[in-house]
Amino acid sequence: MLQGRRQMEQDGKWNRALVVSVAEFDPGVKLGRRPGAQRDAKRLHRTLSKLGFKVELHTDLRGEEIYQLFLTESRRPVKDCFLAVLSSHGDEGFVFGADGERVRLSRVFSCFNNELMEKKAKVFLVQACRGPDLDDGVEVDSAVDVSDFSQDLWVPVDTAVMYAAAPGYGAFMHPLGSVFLQTFCSLLETEGNRELELTRLMTRLSHSVAYTFQAKGRSLGGKKEMPCLVTSLTREVFPFAEARKEGGAAGLSATSLVGSQAARKRTPSIS
């Protein structure tokens, strides 16, 4: 009991980040390997640790394991901000566990609808497809019927969810990493961006991905990606500025949790 109480006290001194990345799926699951996911995880660990976050990496978890992990995390104290990254294959409203099971994002978010997390900022980054369509970068009146997705737009109070793609569209993954998460890290590593209020930072992230990225290759050449932000924030949040001022680099080592298997191909794929 005493050890558990001490751990809770330590948790409350840190902003925490949780990176859940599925790169390899169980045998028999008809979902392709995701080259680049490990690079994303390693860079996220390095970048967020330098900003004072205590970072944990978890790879290739099964669906129920992901649910249980987030349930446990939602019951741990945090200083000001909890940040989570979910990276896997997916579709609208869910991502896949390593066993091919669908992990409903609404169920993950609902874990944080509790008194302990009520007054904390909660940020989720979702690197996964939200449908089969590919973005040609052409402005249209309505890409999809968003009424079909309304049940997945609910998030607890003071939560921001940044999706790599708009509803109905695919998100790109490259052996060198995803454009969405790599751009996010690049922004945080650039002086001036860390001091931005969260929604301004996410707007800058959307602009950078939308206007600087264009897929290459015979089948995907010219396709674009447009991140999408859903927020229930009730106040301005500066998670990276505060962490940088008050925290030092610390966190779990990525070495034992993330493999270093070399990418076999150098062509973009869809997450």
C-alpha positions as CSV (number, residue, x, y, z in Angstrom):
1,M,0.0,0.0,0.0
2,L,2.8,2.4,0.9
3,Q,4.6,1.7,-2.3
4,G,1.5,2.3,-4.3
5,R,0.8,5.6,-2.5
6,R,4.4,6.7,-3.3
7,Q,3.9,5.8,-6.9
8,M,0.7,7.9,-7.1
9,E,2.5,10.8,-5.6
10,Q,5.3,10.5,-8.1
11,D,2.8,10.3,-11.0
12,G,1.2,13.5,-9.9
13,K,4.5,15.4,-10.4
14,W,4.7,14.7,-14.1
15,N,2.9,15.4,-17.3
16,R,2.6,11.9,-18.8
17,A,2.6,10.6,-22.4
18,L,1.5,7.1,-23.5
19,V,2.4,5.9,-27.0
20,V,0.5,2.8,-28.2
21,S,1.9,1.6,-31.6
22,V,0.9,-1.5,-33.5
23,A,3.4,-2.3,-36.2
24,E,3.2,-6.1,-36.4
25,F,-0.1,-8.1,-36.3
26,D,-0.7,-11.6,-35.0
27,P,-0.3,-14.5,-37.5
28,G,-3.5,-15.0,-39.4
29,V,-4.6,-11.4,-39.1
30,K,-5.1,-10.0,-42.6
31,L,-3.6,-6.6,-41.8
32,G,-0.3,-5.6,-43.3
33,R,2.9,-4.7,-41.4
34,R,3.3,-1.0,-40.8
35,P,6.8,0.0,-41.6
36,G,7.7,3.3,-40.0
37,A,5.6,2.9,-36.9
38,Q,8.6,2.1,-34.8
39,R,10.4,5.2,-36.0
40,D,7.4,7.3,-35.0
41,A,7.4,5.8,-31.5
42,K,11.1,6.3,-31.0
43,R,11.0,10.0,-32.1
44,L,7.9,10.7,-30.0
45,H,9.7,9.3,-27.0
46,R,12.8,11.4,-27.6
47,T,10.9,14.6,-28.3
48,L,8.3,14.4,-25.5
49,S,10.9,13.3,-22.9
50,K,13.0,16.4,-23.7
51,L,9.9,18.5,-23.0
52,G,9.5,17.0,-19.5
53,F,6.9,14.3,-20.2
54,K,7.2,10.9,-18.6
55,V,6.8,8.7,-21.6
56,E,5.8,5.1,-21.8
57,L,5.8,3.1,-25.1
58,H,3.7,0.0,-25.7
59,T,3.9,-1.9,-29.0
60,D,1.8,-4.6,-30.7
61,L,-0.9,-4.8,-28.0
62,R,-4.1,-6.8,-28.5
63,G,-7.4,-5.1,-28.4
64,E,-8.4,-6.0,-24.9
65,E,-4.9,-5.1,-23.7
66,I,-5.3,-1.6,-25.2
67,Y,-8.6,-1.1,-23.3
68,Q,-7.1,-2.3,-20.0
69,L,-4.0,-0.1,-20.5
70,F,-6.0,3.1,-21.0
71,L,-8.3,2.2,-18.1
72,T,-5.3,1.9,-15.8
73,E,-3.8,5.1,-17.2
74,S,-7.0,7.0,-16.6
75,R,-6.8,6.2,-12.8
76,R,-3.2,7.4,-12.4
77,P,-2.6,11.0,-11.3
78,V,-1.0,13.5,-13.7
79,K,0.3,16.9,-13.2
80,D,-1.4,19.0,-15.8
81,C,-1.6,17.1,-19.1
82,F,-2.0,13.6,-20.3
83,L,-1.0,12.9,-23.9
84,A,-1.7,9.7,-25.7
85,V,-0.8,8.5,-29.2
86,L,-2.6,5.6,-30.9
87,S,-1.0,4.3,-34.1
88,S,-2.4,1.4,-36.0
89,H,-4.5,0.4,-39.0
90,G,-8.1,1.7,-38.5
91,D,-11.4,2.9,-39.8
92,E,-13.9,5.5,-38.7
93,G,-14.2,5.3,-34.9
94,F,-11.8,2.6,-34.2
95,V,-8.2,1.3,-34.5
96,F,-7.1,-2.3,-34.7
97,G,-5.3,-4.2,-32.0
98,A,-2.5,-6.7,-32.9
99,D,-5.1,-9.5,-32.8
100,G,-7.3,-7.7,-35.4
101,E,-9.9,-6.7,-32.8
102,R,-11.5,-3.3,-33.2
103,V,-10.7,-0.9,-30.4
104,R,-13.5,1.7,-30.2
105,L,-12.0,5.2,-29.7
106,S,-15.1,6.3,-27.9
107,R,-14.6,3.6,-25.3
108,V,-10.9,4.7,-24.8
109,F,-11.9,8.3,-24.4
110,S,-14.7,7.5,-21.9
111,C,-12.1,6.0,-19.6
112,F,-11.0,9.6,-18.8
113,N,-14.4,10.8,-17.9
114,N,-13.7,10.7,-14.2
115,E,-13.1,13.0,-11.3
116,L,-9.3,12.4,-11.3
117,M,-8.9,13.5,-14.9
118,E,-11.7,16.1,-14.9
119,K,-9.5,19.1,-14.5
120,K,-6.6,17.8,-16.5
121,A,-5.9,18.5,-20.2
122,K,-6.2,15.3,-22.2
123,V,-4.6,15.2,-25.7
124,F,-5.0,12.2,-28.1
125,L,-3.2,11.9,-31.5
126,V,-4.6,9.2,-33.7
127,Q,-2.4,7.9,-36.6
128,A,-4.8,5.6,-38.4
129,C,-7.1,5.5,-41.4
130,R,-10.7,6.7,-41.0
131,G,-12.0,5.2,-44.2
132,P,-10.9,4.0,-47.7
133,D,-11.0,7.3,-49.6
134,L,-7.9,9.1,-50.7
135,D,-7.6,12.9,-50.7
136,D,-6.9,14.5,-54.1
137,G,-6.5,17.9,-52.4
138,V,-9.7,19.2,-54.1
139,E,-12.1,21.3,-52.2
140,V,-15.6,19.8,-52.1
141,D,-18.8,20.7,-50.4
142,S,-18.9,17.5,-48.4
143,A,-16.6,14.6,-48.6
144,V,-18.6,12.2,-46.5
145,D,-21.9,12.1,-44.6
146,V,-20.7,13.2,-41.2
147,S,-23.9,12.3,-39.5
148,D,-22.8,8.7,-39.6
149,F,-19.8,9.6,-37.4
150,S,-21.5,11.8,-34.8
151,Q,-21.4,9.1,-32.1
152,D,-17.6,9.0,-32.4
153,L,-17.2,12.8,-31.9
154,W,-17.9,12.8,-28.2
155,V,-14.9,13.4,-25.9
156,P,-14.7,14.2,-22.2
157,V,-14.4,17.8,-21.1
158,D,-11.0,19.4,-21.7
159,T,-10.0,16.9,-24.3
160,A,-8.5,17.4,-27.7
161,V,-8.3,14.6,-30.3
162,M,-6.2,15.2,-33.4
163,Y,-6.8,12.7,-36.2
164,A,-4.3,12.2,-38.9
165,A,-7.0,12.3,-41.5
166,A,-10.6,13.6,-42.0
167,P,-13.6,11.2,-41.6
168,G,-13.7,8.7,-44.4
169,Y,-10.1,9.2,-45.6
170,G,-6.9,7.2,-45.3
171,A,-3.7,8.3,-43.4
172,F,-0.3,7.7,-44.9
173,M,2.6,5.8,-43.4
174,H,6.1,5.6,-44.8
175,P,9.0,3.4,-43.8
176,L,10.6,6.6,-42.4
177,G,7.6,7.4,-40.4
178,S,4.1,8.9,-40.8
179,V,3.8,12.4,-42.1
180,F,1.4,13.3,-39.3
181,L,3.5,12.2,-36.3
182,Q,6.9,13.2,-37.8
183,T,5.5,16.7,-38.5
184,F,4.2,16.9,-35.0
185,C,7.6,16.1,-33.6
186,S,9.3,18.5,-36.0
187,L,7.1,21.3,-34.8
188,L,7.9,20.7,-31.1
189,E,11.6,20.6,-31.9
190,T,11.4,24.0,-33.5
191,E,11.8,27.1,-31.2
192,G,8.6,29.1,-30.9
193,N,6.1,26.3,-31.5
194,R,6.4,24.9,-28.0
195,E,5.0,28.1,-26.5
196,L,1.9,28.0,-28.7
197,E,-1.5,27.4,-27.2
198,L,-2.6,23.8,-28.0
199,T,-5.2,24.6,-30.6
200,R,-2.9,27.0,-32.4
201,L,-0.2,24.3,-32.5
202,M,-2.7,21.8,-33.9
203,T,-3.7,24.3,-36.5
204,R,-0.1,24.7,-37.5
205,L,0.2,20.9,-37.7
206,S,-2.8,20.7,-40.0
207,H,-1.5,23.4,-42.2
208,S,2.0,21.8,-42.5
209,V,0.6,18.3,-43.3
210,A,-2.0,19.6,-45.7
211,Y,0.2,22.0,-47.7
212,T,3.6,20.4,-47.6
213,F,2.9,16.7,-48.0
214,Q,2.0,14.9,-51.3
215,A,2.3,11.2,-51.7
216,K,4.5,9.8,-54.5
217,G,4.4,6.6,-56.5
218,R,2.4,5.1,-59.3
219,S,-0.8,4.3,-57.3
220,L,-0.7,7.0,-54.6
221,G,1.1,9.9,-56.4
222,G,-0.5,13.3,-55.8
223,K,-2.7,12.2,-52.9
224,K,-2.9,14.5,-49.9
225,E,-3.7,14.2,-46.2
226,M,-5.8,16.6,-44.1
227,P,-5.7,16.2,-40.3
228,C,-8.8,16.9,-38.3
229,L,-9.2,18.3,-34.7
230,V,-12.1,17.5,-32.3
231,T,-12.0,19.4,-29.1
232,S,-13.9,20.0,-25.9
233,L,-11.4,22.3,-24.3
234,T,-12.8,24.9,-22.0
235,R,-9.6,26.9,-21.5
236,E,-6.3,27.7,-23.2
237,V,-3.8,25.0,-22.7
238,F,0.0,25.3,-23.0
239,P,1.2,21.7,-22.3
240,F,4.6,21.9,-24.0
241,A,5.6,25.4,-22.8
242,E,4.9,24.5,-19.1
243,A,6.7,21.1,-19.4
244,R,9.7,22.8,-20.9
245,K,10.0,25.3,-18.1
246,E,9.4,23.0,-15.2
247,G,10.5,19.5,-16.3
248,G,13.7,17.8,-17.1
249,A,14.2,15.0,-19.6
250,A,13.0,11.7,-18.0
251,G,11.0,8.7,-18.9
252,L,11.2,5.0,-19.8
253,S,13.8,3.8,-22.2
254,A,12.6,3.1,-25.7
255,T,15.3,0.6,-26.3
256,S,13.6,-2.3,-24.6
257,L,10.1,-1.5,-25.7
258,V,10.5,-0.7,-29.4
259,G,12.3,-2.9,-31.9
260,S,14.7,-1.7,-34.5
261,Q,13.7,-4.0,-37.4
262,A,14.8,-2.4,-40.7
263,A,12.2,-1.3,-43.2
264,R,12.0,-3.6,-46.2
265,K,10.5,-1.1,-48.7
266,R,10.7,2.6,-49.2
267,T,7.3,3.2,-50.6
268,P,4.3,5.0,-48.9
269,S,1.5,2.8,-47.5
270,I,-1.8,3.5,-45.9
271,S,-2.0,3.1,-42.1
